[in-house]
Amino acid sequence: MTGSLRHDLASRLPPIQDAFAAILEAYCDPGSGLTEICKHLGIHRKLAWQMRSVAFGTDPFKAVRMMPSRAGVQTLAEAVTGREGGEALAARLVAATVAFESLVLEHAEDRSSLEMLAEATEGDDSAEERWREHAFKGNSFIWGAQARAIVAIVAIHPSRTRSGWFDIMQVRGLVGLTRVRPDVRWLVGQSVVMDDRAVTRAPDREPLDPQAASAAGGAPVLGEFCSPPMPRLVRTPQPGGLLHDELLPAPVGQHGQQTIFMGEIIRNLGAAHATDEDKTAHFGCAVRTPAQMLVYDHLVHRELFRGVERELCVFGEMNSPATFDEADRLPTKDRLIRLGPGLTRARCAELPGHADMLRSLLQRAGWEPEDFEHYRVRMPYPPLPASVMIRHELPAPATGGA
């Protein structure tokens, strides 16, 4: 009877590991280099690396990726046949490999599918990033565009006109957006405001660069940070309270490469404390572009949300364009990093001049950088469609507060 993948790997991989180890111990020093193993067994370097990695690996989920092919196992069996004790070792190896192949058929269609299942069940950070890189390449081809980086900036400041509420600055950027095929329009901005019950609102929005926004038909472009010539955009309202900012087609490849930033302030976005309608805060960005990196800077005024515990949440949006449902949450090993007060640690290797841009944006809003706590999410090959969110409970209202 077939058990769980975890159980079957734990029970069927050790006999293969023992068989490989027995061969290494019988005919060469297992601790010697790959060159010596190749020399003593008469096998190629890749097979020597695979058998040693499997033999002495401590994690069965990782060992699956190192397993030699059926042809590799046959080569090894032939290499030991004819040596003293070789027939028994070869038979032991083949029997253990047959048991492993049956595990492949029971849990997956082929070896590569089993590797994916194993890594999804118990993969490490490198496995997650590797699969997301595969998705990035495939999505770039399918959708016809890719970017070097998605940049998201959220800065939250107490409202100056409504006590107990807050304003928010939102900046979105695509750095090095490249079309893979011609005539591709591209969504560069998507914004929505909703409460815990998914009720949307249409708040007042102020572009950070009013002159550039006017020239762009209302799309809140930041001319200073866009590549020349200014990208052509169109802003359109969508059902459900969404706003879409869309880039018009550009040439394929580096000749049409564009960098675009948009930014606006939303005044009196919400209460800075829990209400009957809203008890949990979600701040983040939508991922709609295949990208090599997402950099999300989250800056929150030191007077707001004191004592809350923030967590990174990635919500897959296959079923809904805007969801906070735990059933839609994607597993991720990425982390929310606290960089501390001000912008002293705001530098970013993928984004030259990024700290200066953050400082300039806060100055445009009339806010002091030293008043903010700085958090960052740095996510290679972010999944899409998804929203990358920082979530925390809203604090209780102060006694006598609004």
ROLUM-909481 format. One line per 3 residues: number of its first residue (from 0); their letters; for each residue x, y, z of C-alpha. Coordinates in steps of 0.02 Angstrom, whole numbers. Layout:
NUM) a) X Y Z ~ ...
end
This chain:
0) mtg) 0 0 0 ~ 66 171 -47 ~ 105 286 99
3) slr) 137 472 102 ~ 280 541 -2 ~ 375 582 157
6) hdl) 354 404 223 ~ 398 318 59 ~ 554 423 31
9) asr) 612 389 208 ~ 588 201 185 ~ 648 173 6
12) lpp) 793 292 -12 ~ 906 220 127 ~ 932 52 36
15) iqd) 995 148 -116 ~ 1108 254 -6 ~ 1175 96 77
18) afa) 1209 16 -93 ~ 1306 168 -157 ~ 1403 181 7
21) ail) 1446 -5 2 ~ 1519 13 -173 ~ 1622 164 -124
24) eay) 1687 79 33 ~ 1727 -83 -60 ~ 1830 -9 -202
27) cdp) 1892 164 -150 ~ 1905 285 -5 ~ 1735 373 8
30) gsg) 1823 527 75 ~ 1938 542 -75 ~ 1904 669 -211
33) lte) 1794 639 -362 ~ 1948 613 -471 ~ 2001 463 -366
36) ick) 1826 388 -368 ~ 1819 405 -557 ~ 1990 324 -571
39) hlg) 1951 175 -458 ~ 1777 139 -529 ~ 1804 192 -709
42) ihr) 1651 307 -712 ~ 1627 487 -766 ~ 1637 632 -645
45) kla) 1451 674 -640 ~ 1404 496 -593 ~ 1538 494 -458
48) wqm) 1469 656 -386 ~ 1291 590 -391 ~ 1327 425 -304
51) rsv) 1432 506 -167 ~ 1299 642 -139 ~ 1161 512 -124
54) afg) 1264 392 -18 ~ 1306 516 118 ~ 1162 639 105
57) tdp) 1062 665 264 ~ 905 736 183 ~ 804 614 75
60) fka) 711 758 -8 ~ 874 833 -69 ~ 946 662 -116
63) vrm) 805 637 -242 ~ 881 775 -350 ~ 1051 689 -345
66) mps) 990 518 -399 ~ 1076 453 -557 ~ 968 408 -705
69) rag) 927 226 -744 ~ 1069 228 -872 ~ 1188 295 -739
72) vqt) 1141 156 -618 ~ 1168 28 -756 ~ 1340 102 -793
75) lae) 1387 87 -610 ~ 1323 -92 -598 ~ 1427 -140 -750
78) avt) 1579 -53 -676 ~ 1578 -164 -520 ~ 1525 -326 -604
81) gre) 1678 -440 -621 ~ 1764 -369 -469 ~ 1776 -466 -307
84) gge) 1603 -461 -229 ~ 1542 -352 -372 ~ 1397 -459 -430
87) ala) 1314 -453 -259 ~ 1340 -265 -245 ~ 1272 -238 -421
90) arl) 1118 -343 -384 ~ 1089 -249 -222 ~ 1102 -82 -314
93) vaa) 983 -134 -452 ~ 853 -201 -329 ~ 856 -41 -227
96) tva) 841 64 -387 ~ 690 -37 -445 ~ 606 3 -279
99) fes) 645 187 -305 ~ 574 184 -482 ~ 414 109 -414
102) lvl) 404 255 -293 ~ 417 374 -442 ~ 269 289 -528
105) eha) 165 288 -369 ~ 184 473 -329 ~ 224 559 -494
108) edr) 225 537 -682 ~ 414 546 -699 ~ 574 585 -607
111) ssl) 566 774 -634 ~ 389 778 -565 ~ 445 681 -411
114) eml) 587 805 -385 ~ 462 948 -389 ~ 348 858 -264
117) aea) 493 824 -148 ~ 556 1003 -153 ~ 381 1075 -130
120) teg) 358 961 21 ~ 526 990 104 ~ 629 1104 -6
123) dds) 759 1231 51 ~ 776 1414 5 ~ 876 1376 -152
126) aee) 743 1255 -214 ~ 605 1385 -199 ~ 707 1516 -289
129) rwr) 758 1394 -426 ~ 577 1348 -466 ~ 524 1529 -462
132) eha) 663 1569 -586 ~ 593 1436 -702 ~ 423 1518 -686
135) fkg) 498 1690 -722 ~ 571 1630 -886 ~ 412 1542 -939
138) nsf) 301 1688 -892 ~ 414 1809 -985 ~ 387 1710 -1144
141) iwg) 201 1681 -1116 ~ 154 1860 -1070 ~ 282 1947 -1179
144) aqa) 374 2057 -1054 ~ 494 2052 -907 ~ 579 2173 -786
147) rai) 743 2177 -695 ~ 654 2236 -537 ~ 485 2280 -467
150) vai) 497 2419 -340 ~ 360 2452 -212 ~ 368 2588 -80
153) vai) 239 2619 55 ~ 260 2759 182 ~ 127 2783 317
156) hps) 111 2949 410 ~ -16 3017 535 ~ -151 3121 453
159) rtr) -135 3308 481 ~ -320 3340 456 ~ -407 3194 543
162) sgw) -354 3139 715 ~ -321 2953 736 ~ -309 2922 548
165) fdi) -162 2904 430 ~ -105 2955 257 ~ -8 2839 144
168) mqv) 118 2867 5 ~ 121 2730 -128 ~ 259 2718 -258
171) rgl) 269 2581 -388 ~ 410 2555 -512 ~ 464 2438 -650
174) vgl) 651 2446 -682 ~ 714 2384 -850 ~ 546 2330 -920
177) trv) 580 2239 -1083 ~ 455 2177 -1211 ~ 486 2000 -1270
180) rpd) 364 2015 -1414 ~ 291 2164 -1509 ~ 126 2256 -1481
183) vrw) 118 2214 -1295 ~ 25 2335 -1182 ~ 77 2317 -1000
186) lvg) -9 2347 -834 ~ 114 2442 -723 ~ -2 2497 -584
189) qsv) -153 2422 -498 ~ -226 2499 -341 ~ -375 2464 -231
192) vmd) -428 2513 -55 ~ -537 2391 43 ~ -577 2343 221
195) dra) -580 2171 305 ~ -747 2133 223 ~ -677 2171 49
198) vtr) -782 2328 36 ~ -691 2449 -79 ~ -678 2638 -65
201) apd) -625 2776 -184 ~ -514 2890 -79 ~ -435 3055 -131
204) rep) -271 3028 -223 ~ -136 3161 -245 ~ 3 3130 -371
207) ldp) 178 3162 -305 ~ 222 3244 -472 ~ 64 3339 -524
210) qaa) 139 3411 -683 ~ 196 3242 -749 ~ 30 3163 -698
213) saa) -68 3295 -794 ~ 35 3262 -950 ~ 4 3075 -929
216) gga) -186 3089 -922 ~ -196 3069 -734 ~ -77 2921 -712
219) pvl) 35 2977 -567 ~ 203 2959 -654 ~ 362 3022 -571
222) gef) 450 3103 -717 ~ 616 3122 -627 ~ 636 2935 -605
225) csp) 569 2874 -774 ~ 680 2834 -923 ~ 673 2954 -1070
228) pmp) 571 2977 -1172 ~ 426 2978 -1048 ~ 331 2813 -1065
231) rlv) 155 2828 -1137 ~ 18 2778 -1014 ~ -169 2765 -996
234) rtp) -266 2758 -830 ~ -433 2668 -828 ~ -555 2627 -686
237) qpg) -604 2445 -671 ~ -748 2352 -588 ~ -732 2327 -401
240) gll) -647 2494 -368 ~ -483 2448 -455 ~ -378 2576 -548
243) hde) -266 2515 -691 ~ -117 2611 -759 ~ -62 2534 -923
246) llp) 91 2562 -1031 ~ 62 2570 -1218 ~ 167 2459 -1335
249) apv) 354 2487 -1357 ~ 488 2403 -1467 ~ 548 2228 -1426
252) gqh) 711 2202 -1331 ~ 832 2330 -1260 ~ 786 2462 -1391
255) gqq) 615 2474 -1308 ~ 672 2449 -1129 ~ 586 2566 -1006
258) tif) 597 2614 -823 ~ 440 2691 -750 ~ 393 2751 -576
261) mge) 224 2812 -517 ~ 182 2885 -348 ~ 37 2963 -255
264) iir) -24 3005 -81 ~ -192 2946 -18 ~ -256 3059 119
267) nlg) -352 2991 269 ~ -341 2814 205 ~ -403 2737 367
270) aah) -406 2736 555 ~ -241 2697 641 ~ -334 2586 764
273) atd) -455 2440 754 ~ -636 2475 709 ~ -789 2365 690
276) edk) -760 2362 502 ~ -570 2347 500 ~ -464 2254 627
279) tah) -316 2198 522 ~ -199 2304 415 ~ -130 2243 248
282) fgc) -1 2350 157 ~ 85 2290 0 ~ 88 2276 -188
285) avr) 20 2170 -328 ~ 142 2069 -433 ~ 87 2064 -615
288) tpa) 254 2072 -707 ~ 384 1933 -724 ~ 534 2005 -633
291) qml) 704 1953 -573 ~ 681 2042 -407 ~ 548 2127 -301
294) vyd) 606 2260 -178 ~ 468 2319 -62 ~ 510 2458 61
297) hlv) 386 2484 202 ~ 409 2643 303 ~ 294 2676 451
300) hre) 294 2831 562 ~ 356 2793 736 ~ 194 2858 814
303) lfr) 86 2732 720 ~ 45 2550 760 ~ 158 2540 911
306) gve) 191 2365 977 ~ 113 2270 831 ~ 192 2112 761
309) rel) 212 2120 573 ~ 219 1969 459 ~ 251 1943 274
312) cvf) 106 1864 180 ~ 103 1817 -4 ~ -73 1789 -70
315) gem) -96 1698 -235 ~ -229 1780 -342 ~ -275 1638 -457
318) nsp) -452 1639 -385 ~ -475 1823 -344 ~ -388 1984 -399
321) atf) -382 2047 -219 ~ -385 1922 -77 ~ -330 1911 105
324) dea) -398 1734 126 ~ -280 1613 213 ~ -334 1480 89
327) drl) -250 1585 -47 ~ -88 1611 49 ~ 68 1545 -38
330) ptk) 210 1466 60 ~ 372 1565 51 ~ 540 1566 137
333) drl) 563 1752 105 ~ 570 1862 260 ~ 522 2036 318
336) irl) 680 2126 373 ~ 682 2271 496 ~ 813 2397 438
339) gpg) 788 2516 583 ~ 749 2701 601 ~ 772 2823 457
342) ltr) 858 2779 293 ~ 1032 2735 357 ~ 1018 2557 285
345) arc) 912 2596 132 ~ 1046 2557 2 ~ 1003 2416 -118
348) ael) 1125 2325 -233 ~ 997 2301 -372 ~ 944 2485 -369
351) pgh) 1085 2613 -376 ~ 1034 2777 -297 ~ 884 2698 -211
354) adm) 916 2778 -41 ~ 924 2950 -121 ~ 759 2917 -210
357) lrs) 674 2867 -47 ~ 737 3025 36 ~ 676 3132 -110
360) llq) 503 3053 -107 ~ 479 3083 79 ~ 534 3264 55
363) rag) 403 3285 -82 ~ 272 3230 43 ~ 340 3350 174
366) wep) 388 3208 289 ~ 550 3183 387 ~ 645 3020 351
369) edf) 705 3009 531 ~ 525 2992 591 ~ 502 2822 506
372) ehy) 543 2642 546 ~ 605 2553 390 ~ 561 2374 341
375) rvr) 604 2284 179 ~ 556 2130 81 ~ 681 2074 -50
378) mpy) 607 1933 -153 ~ 696 1852 -302 ~ 581 1802 -445
381) ppl) 417 1845 -356 ~ 270 1731 -400 ~ 125 1798 -502
384) pas) -17 1836 -499 ~ 4 1876 -316 ~ 1 2013 -186
387) vmi) 149 2033 -69 ~ 81 2102 94 ~ 141 2157 265
390) rhe) 3 2112 387 ~ -27 2158 568 ~ -171 2180 688
393) lpa) -230 2358 714 ~ -206 2418 893 ~ -355 2456 1004
396) pat) -409 2638 1004 ~ -337 2746 1142 ~ -452 2780 1288
399) gga) -563 2923 1238 ~ -497 2915 1059 ~ -599 2921 899
end
